[in-house]
Amino acid sequence: MAVKIGEVTSEMTADVKKTEDMKVSLKVSYSDKAKEVAFKPSEDLKKGDKVKITVEKI
C-alpha cells in the first residue's frame, strides 16, 4: 500500500506538450546527488500553469 510522504505545488516555467518528456528531479537538500525521472504528461501544459507533485512511498 502506498503511503503519501508529501506534496508540493509549483508553476510551470515552460510549455510542455503531451508528446514531450517532462523531467522531475528529487534531491536531498544537503546532497549533490539527485534522482531524475522522465514521463509524458497526460495533457499539454503551458508556462504559468499550476501543478501539484505528490511523493508516495510504495
Predicted model as a PDB file, atoms N, CA, C, CB and O in Angstrom, pLDDT in the B-factor column:
MODEL        1                                                                  
ATOM      1  N   MET A   1       0.841  -1.178   0.000  1.00 92.00           N  
ATOM      2  CA  MET A   1       0.000   0.000   0.000  1.00 92.00           C  
ATOM      3  C   MET A   1       0.891   1.248   0.000  1.00 92.00           C  
ATOM      4  CB  MET A   1      -0.959  -0.006   1.223  1.00 92.00           C  
ATOM      5  O   MET A   1       1.862   1.333   0.752  1.00 92.00           O  
ATOM      6  N   ALA A   2       0.544   2.205  -0.851  1.00 93.00           N  
ATOM      7  CA  ALA A   2       1.317   3.444  -0.952  1.00 93.00           C  
ATOM      8  C   ALA A   2       1.026   4.353   0.236  1.00 93.00           C  
ATOM      9  CB  ALA A   2       1.002   4.173  -2.272  1.00 93.00           C  
ATOM     10  O   ALA A   2      -0.109   4.440   0.706  1.00 93.00           O  
ATOM     11  N   VAL A   3       2.074   5.033   0.714  1.00 97.00           N  
ATOM     12  CA  VAL A   3       1.948   5.986   1.816  1.00 97.00           C  
ATOM     13  C   VAL A   3       2.392   7.354   1.310  1.00 97.00           C  
ATOM     14  CB  VAL A   3       2.796   5.541   3.064  1.00 97.00           C  
ATOM     15  O   VAL A   3       3.513   7.511   0.826  1.00 97.00           O  
ATOM     16  N   LYS A   4       1.518   8.329   1.423  1.00 96.00           N  
ATOM     17  CA  LYS A   4       1.841   9.683   0.974  1.00 96.00           C  
ATOM     18  C   LYS A   4       2.911  10.278   1.882  1.00 96.00           C  
ATOM     19  CB  LYS A   4       0.573  10.582   0.961  1.00 96.00           C  
ATOM     20  O   LYS A   4       2.738  10.342   3.099  1.00 96.00           O  
ATOM     21  N   ILE A   5       4.025  10.714   1.280  1.00 95.00           N  
ATOM     22  CA  ILE A   5       5.134  11.318   2.009  1.00 95.00           C  
ATOM     23  C   ILE A   5       4.969  12.840   2.054  1.00 95.00           C  
ATOM     24  CB  ILE A   5       6.486  10.937   1.357  1.00 95.00           C  
ATOM     25  O   ILE A   5       5.254  13.469   3.074  1.00 95.00           O  
ATOM     26  N   GLY A   6       4.516  13.419   0.964  1.00 96.00           N  
ATOM     27  CA  GLY A   6       4.327  14.867   0.906  1.00 96.00           C  
ATOM     28  C   GLY A   6       3.910  15.311  -0.472  1.00 96.00           C  
ATOM     29  O   GLY A   6       3.833  14.509  -1.402  1.00 96.00           O  
ATOM     30  N   GLU A   7       3.641  16.595  -0.596  1.00 96.00           N  
ATOM     31  CA  GLU A   7       3.279  17.158  -1.900  1.00 96.00           C  
ATOM     32  C   GLU A   7       3.710  18.613  -1.947  1.00 96.00           C  
ATOM     33  CB  GLU A   7       1.749  17.028  -2.167  1.00 96.00           C  
ATOM     34  O   GLU A   7       3.877  19.272  -0.921  1.00 96.00           O  
ATOM     35  N   VAL A   8       3.882  19.088  -3.166  1.00 95.00           N  
ATOM     36  CA  VAL A   8       4.290  20.468  -3.376  1.00 95.00           C  
ATOM     37  C   VAL A   8       3.562  21.000  -4.609  1.00 95.00           C  
ATOM     38  CB  VAL A   8       5.842  20.582  -3.542  1.00 95.00           C  
ATOM     39  O   VAL A   8       3.342  20.269  -5.575  1.00 95.00           O  
ATOM     40  N   THR A   9       3.192  22.274  -4.565  1.00 97.00           N  
ATOM     41  CA  THR A   9       2.567  22.934  -5.706  1.00 97.00           C  
ATOM     42  C   THR A   9       3.590  23.886  -6.308  1.00 97.00           C  
ATOM     43  CB  THR A   9       1.258  23.694  -5.288  1.00 97.00           C  
ATOM     44  O   THR A   9       4.287  24.604  -5.591  1.00 97.00           O  
ATOM     45  N   SER A  10       3.669  23.882  -7.641  1.00 95.00           N  
ATOM     46  CA  SER A  10       4.622  24.742  -8.328  1.00 95.00           C  
ATOM     47  C   SER A  10       3.983  25.303  -9.587  1.00 95.00           C  
ATOM     48  CB  SER A  10       5.914  23.974  -8.668  1.00 95.00           C  
ATOM     49  O   SER A  10       2.830  25.011  -9.905  1.00 95.00           O  
ATOM     50  N   GLU A  11       4.749  26.106 -10.288  1.00 97.00           N  
ATOM     51  CA  GLU A  11       4.283  26.727 -11.523  1.00 97.00           C  
ATOM     52  C   GLU A  11       5.188  26.291 -12.659  1.00 97.00           C  
ATOM     53  CB  GLU A  11       4.254  28.275 -11.402  1.00 97.00           C  
ATOM     54  O   GLU A  11       6.408  26.244 -12.508  1.00 97.00           O  
ATOM     55  N   MET A  12       4.586  25.970 -13.800  1.00 96.00           N  
ATOM     56  CA  MET A  12       5.375  25.572 -14.963  1.00 96.00           C  
ATOM     57  C   MET A  12       6.214  26.753 -15.441  1.00 96.00           C  
ATOM     58  CB  MET A  12       4.459  25.056 -16.103  1.00 96.00           C  
ATOM     59  O   MET A  12       5.733  27.884 -15.499  1.00 96.00           O  
ATOM     60  N   THR A  13       7.472  26.478 -15.781  1.00 96.00           N  
ATOM     61  CA  THR A  13       8.375  27.528 -16.249  1.00 96.00           C  
ATOM     62  C   THR A  13       8.520  27.530 -17.768  1.00 96.00           C  
ATOM     63  CB  THR A  13       9.739  27.364 -15.605  1.00 96.00           C  
ATOM     64  O   THR A  13       9.191  28.392 -18.334  1.00 96.00           O  
ATOM     65  N   ALA A  14       7.879  26.550 -18.426  1.00 96.00           N  
ATOM     66  CA  ALA A  14       7.933  26.457 -19.889  1.00 96.00           C  
ATOM     67  C   ALA A  14       6.725  25.656 -20.367  1.00 96.00           C  
ATOM     68  CB  ALA A  14       9.272  25.792 -20.371  1.00 96.00           C  
ATOM     69  O   ALA A  14       6.075  24.976 -19.573  1.00 96.00           O  
ATOM     70  N   ASP A  15       6.428  25.737 -21.651  1.00 97.00           N  
ATOM     71  CA  ASP A  15       5.377  24.924 -22.247  1.00 97.00           C  
ATOM     72  C   ASP A  15       5.898  23.491 -22.435  1.00 97.00           C  
ATOM     73  CB  ASP A  15       4.907  25.533 -23.607  1.00 97.00           C  
ATOM     74  O   ASP A  15       7.054  23.288 -22.808  1.00 97.00           O  
ATOM     75  N   VAL A  16       5.037  22.509 -22.174  1.00 97.00           N  
ATOM     76  CA  VAL A  16       5.382  21.100 -22.400  1.00 97.00           C  
ATOM     77  C   VAL A  16       4.184  20.441 -23.063  1.00 97.00           C  
ATOM     78  CB  VAL A  16       5.768  20.365 -21.053  1.00 97.00           C  
ATOM     79  O   VAL A  16       3.079  20.469 -22.523  1.00 97.00           O  
ATOM     80  N   LYS A  17       4.399  19.846 -24.237  1.00 97.00           N  
ATOM     81  CA  LYS A  17       3.330  19.131 -24.927  1.00 97.00           C  
ATOM     82  C   LYS A  17       3.261  17.706 -24.407  1.00 97.00           C  
ATOM     83  CB  LYS A  17       3.550  19.143 -26.458  1.00 97.00           C  
ATOM     84  O   LYS A  17       4.249  17.179 -23.894  1.00 97.00           O  
ATOM     85  N   LYS A  18       2.095  17.077 -24.536  1.00 96.00           N  
ATOM     86  CA  LYS A  18       1.937  15.717 -24.012  1.00 96.00           C  
ATOM     87  C   LYS A  18       2.760  14.698 -24.783  1.00 96.00           C  
ATOM     88  CB  LYS A  18       0.480  15.315 -24.043  1.00 96.00           C  
ATOM     89  O   LYS A  18       2.861  13.548 -24.354  1.00 96.00           O  
ATOM     90  N   THR A  19       3.345  15.081 -25.898  1.00 97.00           N  
ATOM     91  CA  THR A  19       4.217  14.180 -26.657  1.00 97.00           C  
ATOM     92  C   THR A  19       5.680  14.304 -26.239  1.00 97.00           C  
ATOM     93  CB  THR A  19       4.085  14.459 -28.145  1.00 97.00           C  
ATOM     94  O   THR A  19       6.526  13.530 -26.686  1.00 97.00           O  
ATOM     95  N   GLU A  20       5.976  15.287 -25.377  1.00 97.00           N  
ATOM     96  CA  GLU A  20       7.353  15.534 -24.939  1.00 97.00           C  
ATOM     97  C   GLU A  20       7.613  14.910 -23.577  1.00 97.00           C  
ATOM     98  CB  GLU A  20       7.638  17.039 -24.889  1.00 97.00           C  
ATOM     99  O   GLU A  20       6.687  14.691 -22.796  1.00 97.00           O  
ATOM    100  N   ASP A  21       8.872  14.628 -23.299  1.00 96.00           N  
ATOM    101  CA  ASP A  21       9.255  14.142 -21.982  1.00 96.00           C  
ATOM    102  C   ASP A  21       9.308  15.301 -21.000  1.00 96.00           C  
ATOM    103  CB  ASP A  21      10.612  13.417 -22.038  1.00 96.00           C  
ATOM    104  O   ASP A  21       9.853  16.364 -21.299  1.00 96.00           O  
ATOM    105  N   MET A  22       8.737  15.080 -19.830  1.00 94.00           N  
ATOM    106  CA  MET A  22       8.819  16.037 -18.735  1.00 94.00           C  
ATOM    107  C   MET A  22       9.672  15.380 -17.662  1.00 94.00           C  
ATOM    108  CB  MET A  22       7.386  16.444 -18.186  1.00 94.00           C  
ATOM    109  O   MET A  22       9.456  14.213 -17.335  1.00 94.00           O  
ATOM    110  N   LYS A  23      10.629  16.102 -17.114  1.00 93.00           N  
ATOM    111  CA  LYS A  23      11.540  15.533 -16.125  1.00 93.00           C  
ATOM    112  C   LYS A  23      11.311  16.152 -14.760  1.00 93.00           C  
ATOM    113  CB  LYS A  23      12.990  15.732 -16.555  1.00 93.00           C  
ATOM    114  O   LYS A  23      11.056  17.349 -14.631  1.00 93.00           O  
ATOM    115  N   VAL A  24      11.409  15.307 -13.747  1.00 90.00           N  
ATOM    116  CA  VAL A  24      11.291  15.737 -12.359  1.00 90.00           C  
ATOM    117  C   VAL A  24      12.538  15.264 -11.637  1.00 90.00           C  
ATOM    118  CB  VAL A  24       9.986  15.177 -11.680  1.00 90.00           C  
ATOM    119  O   VAL A  24      12.970  14.125 -11.815  1.00 90.00           O  
ATOM    120  N   SER A  25      13.115  16.130 -10.829  1.00 90.00           N  
ATOM    121  CA  SER A  25      14.339  15.818 -10.103  1.00 90.00           C  
ATOM    122  C   SER A  25      14.044  15.795  -8.610  1.00 90.00           C  
ATOM    123  CB  SER A  25      15.455  16.843 -10.428  1.00 90.00           C  
ATOM    124  O   SER A  25      13.414  16.712  -8.084  1.00 90.00           O  
ATOM    125  N   LEU A  26      14.500  14.745  -7.927  1.00 87.00           N  
ATOM    126  CA  LEU A  26      14.335  14.627  -6.480  1.00 87.00           C  
ATOM    127  C   LEU A  26      15.716  14.683  -5.854  1.00 87.00           C  
ATOM    128  CB  LEU A  26      13.584  13.305  -6.086  1.00 87.00           C  
ATOM    129  O   LEU A  26      16.580  13.857  -6.148  1.00 87.00           O  
ATOM    130  N   LYS A  27      15.915  15.672  -4.984  1.00 88.00           N  
ATOM    131  CA  LYS A  27      17.233  15.887  -4.391  1.00 88.00           C  
ATOM    132  C   LYS A  27      17.099  16.134  -2.904  1.00 88.00           C  
ATOM    133  CB  LYS A  27      17.952  17.064  -5.065  1.00 88.00           C  
ATOM    134  O   LYS A  27      16.220  16.875  -2.464  1.00 88.00           O  
ATOM    135  N   VAL A  28      17.973  15.511  -2.132  1.00 85.00           N  
ATOM    136  CA  VAL A  28      18.048  15.791  -0.702  1.00 85.00           C  
ATOM    137  C   VAL A  28      18.860  17.068  -0.554  1.00 85.00           C  
ATOM    138  CB  VAL A  28      18.692  14.590   0.107  1.00 85.00           C  
ATOM    139  O   VAL A  28      19.916  17.201  -1.172  1.00 85.00           O  
ATOM    140  N   SER A  29      18.389  18.000   0.247  1.00 85.00           N  
ATOM    141  CA  SER A  29      18.959  19.349   0.294  1.00 85.00           C  
ATOM    142  C   SER A  29      20.449  19.399   0.611  1.00 85.00           C  
ATOM    143  CB  SER A  29      18.228  20.151   1.303  1.00 85.00           C  
ATOM    144  O   SER A  29      21.132  20.307   0.136  1.00 85.00           O  
ATOM    145  N   TYR A  30      20.975  18.473   1.386  1.00 84.00           N  
ATOM    146  CA  TYR A  30      22.389  18.534   1.765  1.00 84.00           C  
ATOM    147  C   TYR A  30      23.285  17.661   0.878  1.00 84.00           C  
ATOM    148  CB  TYR A  30      22.546  18.111   3.211  1.00 84.00           C  
ATOM    149  O   TYR A  30      24.479  17.530   1.148  1.00 84.00           O  
ATOM    150  N   SER A  31      22.726  17.075  -0.163  1.00 82.00           N  
ATOM    151  CA  SER A  31      23.484  16.159  -1.018  1.00 82.00           C  
ATOM    152  C   SER A  31      23.597  16.698  -2.439  1.00 82.00           C  
ATOM    153  CB  SER A  31      22.827  14.777  -1.033  1.00 82.00           C  
ATOM    154  O   SER A  31      22.704  17.394  -2.922  1.00 82.00           O  
ATOM    155  N   ASP A  32      24.699  16.371  -3.101  1.00 83.00           N  
ATOM    156  CA  ASP A  32      24.850  16.719  -4.507  1.00 83.00           C  
ATOM    157  C   ASP A  32      24.163  15.694  -5.409  1.00 83.00           C  
ATOM    158  CB  ASP A  32      26.331  16.828  -4.868  1.00 83.00           C  
ATOM    159  O   ASP A  32      24.032  15.910  -6.614  1.00 83.00           O  
ATOM    160  N   LYS A  33      23.729  14.588  -4.826  1.00 87.00           N  
ATOM    161  CA  LYS A  33      23.105  13.532  -5.618  1.00 87.00           C  
ATOM    162  C   LYS A  33      21.636  13.850  -5.842  1.00 87.00           C  
ATOM    163  CB  LYS A  33      23.261  12.163  -4.926  1.00 87.00           C  
ATOM    164  O   LYS A  33      20.943  14.335  -4.948  1.00 87.00           O  
ATOM    165  N   ALA A  34      21.175  13.566  -7.058  1.00 88.00           N  
ATOM    166  CA  ALA A  34      19.769  13.773  -7.400  1.00 88.00           C  
ATOM    167  C   ALA A  34      19.310  12.611  -8.263  1.00 88.00           C  
ATOM    168  CB  ALA A  34      19.553  15.135  -8.134  1.00 88.00           C  
ATOM    169  O   ALA A  34      20.098  12.040  -9.017  1.00 88.00           O  
ATOM    170  N   LYS A  35      18.048  12.267  -8.153  1.00 90.00           N  
ATOM    171  CA  LYS A  35      17.439  11.233  -8.984  1.00 90.00           C  
ATOM    172  C   LYS A  35      16.468  11.933  -9.917  1.00 90.00           C  
ATOM    173  CB  LYS A  35      16.717  10.128  -8.119  1.00 90.00           C  
ATOM    174  O   LYS A  35      15.565  12.636  -9.461  1.00 90.00           O  
ATOM    175  N   GLU A  36      16.642  11.749 -11.213  1.00 92.00           N  
ATOM    176  CA  GLU A  36      15.778  12.392 -12.193  1.00 92.00           C  
ATOM    177  C   GLU A  36      14.968  11.326 -12.915  1.00 92.00           C  
ATOM    178  CB  GLU A  36      16.605  13.234 -13.199  1.00 92.00           C  
ATOM    179  O   GLU A  36      15.511  10.303 -13.331  1.00 92.00           O  
ATOM    180  N   VAL A  37      13.674  11.565 -13.063  1.00 94.00           N  
ATOM    181  CA  VAL A  37      12.798  10.652 -13.790  1.00 94.00           C  
ATOM    182  C   VAL A  37      12.059  11.435 -14.866  1.00 94.00           C  
ATOM    183  CB  VAL A  37      11.795   9.947 -12.829  1.00 94.00           C  
ATOM    184  O   VAL A  37      11.810  12.631 -14.715  1.00 94.00           O  
ATOM    185  N   ALA A  38      11.713  10.754 -15.950  1.00 96.00           N  
ATOM    186  CA  ALA A  38      11.013  11.401 -17.055  1.00 96.00           C  
ATOM    187  C   ALA A  38       9.696  10.686 -17.314  1.00 96.00           C  
ATOM    188  CB  ALA A  38      11.886  11.414 -18.331  1.00 96.00           C  
ATOM    189  O   ALA A  38       9.578   9.477 -17.111  1.00 96.00           O  
ATOM    190  N   PHE A  39       8.712  11.448 -17.764  1.00 95.00           N  
ATOM    191  CA  PHE A  39       7.419  10.884 -18.146  1.00 95.00           C  
ATOM    192  C   PHE A  39       6.766  11.824 -19.149  1.00 95.00           C  
ATOM    193  CB  PHE A  39       6.499  10.666 -16.897  1.00 95.00           C  
ATOM    194  O   PHE A  39       7.173  12.978 -19.283  1.00 95.00           O  
ATOM    195  N   LYS A  40       5.756  11.331 -19.850  1.00 97.00           N  
ATOM    196  CA  LYS A  40       4.996  12.162 -20.769  1.00 97.00           C  
ATOM    197  C   LYS A  40       3.713  12.597 -20.049  1.00 97.00           C  
ATOM    198  CB  LYS A  40       4.676  11.394 -22.108  1.00 97.00           C  
ATOM    199  O   LYS A  40       2.949  11.744 -19.598  1.00 97.00           O  
ATOM    200  N   PRO A  41       3.464  13.898 -19.934  1.00 97.00           N  
ATOM    201  CA  PRO A  41       2.247  14.361 -19.253  1.00 97.00           C  
ATOM    202  C   PRO A  41       0.994  13.954 -20.037  1.00 97.00           C  
ATOM    203  CB  PRO A  41       2.282  15.897 -19.069  1.00 97.00           C  
ATOM    204  O   PRO A  41       1.050  13.793 -21.256  1.00 97.00           O  
ATOM    205  N   SER A  42      -0.122  13.790 -19.346  1.00 97.00           N  
ATOM    206  CA  SER A  42      -1.361  13.353 -19.992  1.00 97.00           C  
ATOM    207  C   SER A  42      -2.065  14.482 -20.748  1.00 97.00           C  
ATOM    208  CB  SER A  42      -2.302  12.776 -18.956  1.00 97.00           C  
ATOM    209  O   SER A  42      -3.009  14.229 -21.498  1.00 97.00           O  
ATOM    210  N   GLU A  43      -1.619  15.709 -20.559  1.00 97.00           N  
ATOM    211  CA  GLU A  43      -2.163  16.832 -21.331  1.00 97.00           C  
ATOM    212  C   GLU A  43      -1.090  17.901 -21.503  1.00 97.00           C  
ATOM    213  CB  GLU A  43      -3.421  17.430 -20.634  1.00 97.00           C  
ATOM    214  O   GLU A  43      -0.107  17.942 -20.763  1.00 97.00           O  
ATOM    215  N   ASP A  44      -1.300  18.764 -22.493  1.00 98.00           N  
ATOM    216  CA  ASP A  44      -0.356  19.849 -22.739  1.00 98.00           C  
ATOM    217  C   ASP A  44      -0.349  20.808 -21.549  1.00 98.00           C  
ATOM    218  CB  ASP A  44      -0.714  20.603 -24.046  1.00 98.00           C  
ATOM    219  O   ASP A  44      -1.394  21.099 -20.967  1.00 98.00           O  
ATOM    220  N   LEU A  45       0.838  21.293 -21.198  1.00 97.00           N  
ATOM    221  CA  LEU A  45       0.990  22.257 -20.113  1.00 97.00           C  
ATOM    222  C   LEU A  45       1.596  23.537 -20.669  1.00 97.00           C  
ATOM    223  CB  LEU A  45       1.870  21.680 -18.967  1.00 97.00           C  
ATOM    224  O   LEU A  45       2.438  23.500 -21.567  1.00 97.00           O  
ATOM    225  N   LYS A  46       1.164  24.660 -20.132  1.00 98.00           N  
ATOM    226  CA  LYS A  46       1.679  25.952 -20.587  1.00 98.00           C  
ATOM    227  C   LYS A  46       2.431  26.638 -19.455  1.00 98.00           C  
ATOM    228  CB  LYS A  46       0.530  26.854 -21.096  1.00 98.00           C  
ATOM    229  O   LYS A  46       2.172  26.388 -18.278  1.00 98.00           O  
ATOM    230  N   LYS A  47       3.361  27.501 -19.826  1.00 98.00           N  
ATOM    231  CA  LYS A  47       4.092  28.294 -18.846  1.00 98.00           C  
ATOM    232  C   LYS A  47       3.082  29.023 -17.955  1.00 98.00           C  
ATOM    233  CB  LYS A  47       5.058  29.306 -19.548  1.00 98.00           C  
ATOM    234  O   LYS A  47       2.146  29.652 -18.449  1.00 98.00           O  
ATOM    235  N   GLY A  48       3.283  28.930 -16.642  1.00 98.00           N  
ATOM    236  CA  GLY A  48       2.384  29.579 -15.697  1.00 98.00           C  
ATOM    237  C   GLY A  48       1.313  28.665 -15.128  1.00 98.00           C  
ATOM    238  O   GLY A  48       0.698  29.002 -14.116  1.00 98.00           O  
ATOM    239  N   ASP A  49       1.068  27.497 -15.762  1.00 98.00           N  
ATOM    240  CA  ASP A  49       0.102  26.546 -15.210  1.00 98.00           C  
ATOM    241  C   ASP A  49       0.571  26.076 -13.842  1.00 98.00           C  
ATOM    242  CB  ASP A  49      -0.093  25.337 -16.162  1.00 98.00           C  
ATOM    243  O   ASP A  49       1.767  25.869 -13.633  1.00 98.00           O  
ATOM    244  N   LYS A  50      -0.346  25.910 -12.922  1.00 98.00           N  
ATOM    245  CA  LYS A  50      -0.035  25.380 -11.595  1.00 98.00           C  
ATOM    246  C   LYS A  50      -0.077  23.854 -11.663  1.00 98.00           C  
ATOM    247  CB  LYS A  50      -1.038  25.925 -10.516  1.00 98.00           C  
ATOM    248  O   LYS A  50      -0.986  23.278 -12.261  1.00 98.00           O  
ATOM    249  N   VAL A  51       0.904  23.208 -11.051  1.00 97.00           N  
ATOM    250  CA  VAL A  51       0.948  21.746 -10.984  1.00 97.00           C  
ATOM    251  C   VAL A  51       1.236  21.317  -9.552  1.00 97.00           C  
ATOM    252  CB  VAL A  51       2.020  21.172 -11.955  1.00 97.00           C  
ATOM    253  O   VAL A  51       1.894  22.033  -8.797  1.00 97.00           O  
ATOM    254  N   LYS A  52       0.736  20.139  -9.187  1.00 96.00           N  
ATOM    255  CA  LYS A  52       0.989  19.590  -7.861  1.00 96.00           C  
ATOM    256  C   LYS A  52       1.761  18.274  -8.042  1.00 96.00           C  
ATOM    257  CB  LYS A  52      -0.360  19.366  -7.062  1.00 96.00           C  
ATOM    258  O   LYS A  52       1.366  17.417  -8.832  1.00 96.00           O  
ATOM    259  N   ILE A  53       2.848  18.132  -7.312  1.00 94.00           N  
ATOM    260  CA  ILE A  53       3.664  16.915  -7.350  1.00 94.00           C  
ATOM    261  C   ILE A  53       3.481  16.217  -6.009  1.00 94.00           C  
ATOM    262  CB  ILE A  53       5.193  17.235  -7.633  1.00 94.00           C  
ATOM    263  O   ILE A  53       3.711  16.811  -4.956  1.00 94.00           O  
ATOM    264  N   THR A  54       3.064  14.946  -6.051  1.00 95.00           N  
ATOM    265  CA  THR A  54       2.850  14.155  -4.855  1.00 95.00           C  
ATOM    266  C   THR A  54       3.892  13.053  -4.802  1.00 95.00           C  
ATOM    267  CB  THR A  54       1.422  13.570  -4.822  1.00 95.00           C  
ATOM    268  O   THR A  54       4.142  12.388  -5.807  1.00 95.00           O  
ATOM    269  N   VAL A  55       4.504  12.850  -3.637  1.00 93.00           N  
ATOM    270  CA  VAL A  55       5.511  11.813  -3.437  1.00 93.00           C  
ATOM    271  C   VAL A  55       4.912  10.758  -2.511  1.00 93.00           C  
ATOM    272  CB  VAL A  55       6.842  12.406  -2.842  1.00 93.00           C  
ATOM    273  O   VAL A  55       4.394  11.080  -1.442  1.00 93.00           O  
ATOM    274  N   GLU A  56       4.989   9.469  -2.941  1.00 95.00           N  
ATOM    275  CA  GLU A  56       4.484   8.364  -2.149  1.00 95.00           C  
ATOM    276  C   GLU A  56       5.561   7.307  -1.981  1.00 95.00           C  
ATOM    277  CB  GLU A  56       3.235   7.762  -2.793  1.00 95.00           C  
ATOM    278  O   GLU A  56       6.354   7.066  -2.891  1.00 95.00           O  
ATOM    279  N   LYS A  57       5.583   6.685  -0.826  1.00 96.00           N  
ATOM    280  CA  LYS A  57       6.446   5.533  -0.599  1.00 96.00           C  
ATOM    281  C   LYS A  57       5.630   4.314  -1.026  1.00 96.00           C  
ATOM    282  CB  LYS A  57       6.929   5.431   0.922  1.00 96.00           C  
ATOM    283  O   LYS A  57       4.501   4.118  -0.576  1.00 96.00           O  
ATOM    284  N   ILE A  58       6.224   3.494  -1.907  1.00 94.00           N  
ATOM    285  CA  ILE A  58       5.492   2.314  -2.392  1.00 94.00           C  
ATOM    286  C   ILE A  58       6.213   1.025  -2.025  1.00 94.00           C  
ATOM    287  CB  ILE A  58       5.303   2.388  -3.910  1.00 94.00           C  
ATOM    288  O   ILE A  58       5.738  -0.063  -2.353  1.00 94.00           O  
TER     289      ILE A  58                                                      
ENDMDL                                                                          
END                                                                             
